[in-house]
Amino acid sequence: MNAAETMIWSAASGSIGLVVLLGVADALFSRSRASVQSLVYLTASWLFFTLLSGLPATLLPDGNASWLHTAQVLIGPLCAGLGTYGAGHWLAAPRRDRLTDISFRSASALSLAGGPLCLFLPIGSQLVASAVLTVLSLSVAVWLAVRATQQGDRLAWGLAAGCLLTLPMELGLYRIALNASRPSVLLQAGVALLGLLSIAVIAVVLWLRNHQDLQIRHDRRSRRDPTTQLYDSVAIVQKIIRGQRRLARTRRDGALMAVRVFEPEQLLNLVGQHGLNEIYSQLARRMQRHTGVVNPAGRYYDRCFVVLIESLHSPGWIRTMGLRVASSLRRPLEVVSLSGERIKVSADIAVGMVHLSGGGKDVDQLLHEAEDMAKAARGMRSRAALLDEFNRQAVPVENAELGSSWHAMRPARPHHPRPAHGVRQQRSPA
């Protein structure tokens, strides 16, 4: 290798090394399994490029031909096996279809197992067999990446492009490694450029998919209201739907609670937006102290909280829960006013509750009824109301006769011979 060739391959190897260092930084920053897998593949690709280019034989002292030949035989199938294994996970092959999954697994196993077996062949055939395994695995990866693009995976186009650039690069590197006479400097420069472009393209595509996966997981983790740390509206609605299914499956009963804050504009003029957010946060914490962490609570919208209560032991707990929450939230809250002083304010709140038996109503109807109960409770002394399923009216929870059985709270069926006794308002003695 003359001075010009050494300069070309050293520059290309160093540039690919910078890509690997960026992969190290991404792995340290994201700390995800996918980023570590990407780093392993990029490192193996850099070793493959450097070893087959002949650069170590030029830069290192003499007497290294034995280990260099062994390393050249092993690195190709190793890089191909890691690449097909990572590409299978990258393309979600197990969830895509059986052919894609089996093809990736077979190509990866053939490369990883066939690499060491190449060393048992005659010395003149070892590198040739290694090249066949490497190119075959890459061809399978190209075919499966193109197939994934036809199934709607847009990022697979980038992976297919990177693999297509890698194919002539591998052929060129194996030609250099197999022939005693090196090709022209121009051809070597083209192979080096293809190596840099292919690894850079694959690195960018891997980063894009890893970033996409991290963003999806972050969105799942951050499905909470930033002010109150309760579930956001989408998450709490989904939990209510799943809760209804559980109640129907287990034949249990529960309740849906809505806490409504009225006229927050008056508080906004007094404490500002930061103070109003602090009020919402304190109300959410007080509410959860009584409803419990096992009952999911969410912020349905800015002035309405919703709690799915599944841990009610008896109908009487509906009354207890409603009164406790309403009483706690009506107590004064200490916040900082616009003038910077700590003051005590009281929020205008009301609590509405609807009995859940696991079926018969969709989630929109339940939420609408619970909020209507909260609006009706604003005019009641306790600020807590329960929906009477029989006459469809709001009843103060302190006056509701709930009985000791859940069956008494369910509406009577039309074919039932006897009228059912459910939630009703107590009559004051004459």
Beta strands, then each sheet from edge to edge (+ up, - down):
strand 1: 254-262
strand 2: 297-301
strand 3: 304-309
strand 4: 333-336
strand 5: 342-345
strand 6: 348-356
strand 7: 384-388
strand 8: 393-396
sheet 1: 2+ 3- 1+ 6- 7- 8+
sheet 2: 4+ 5-
end
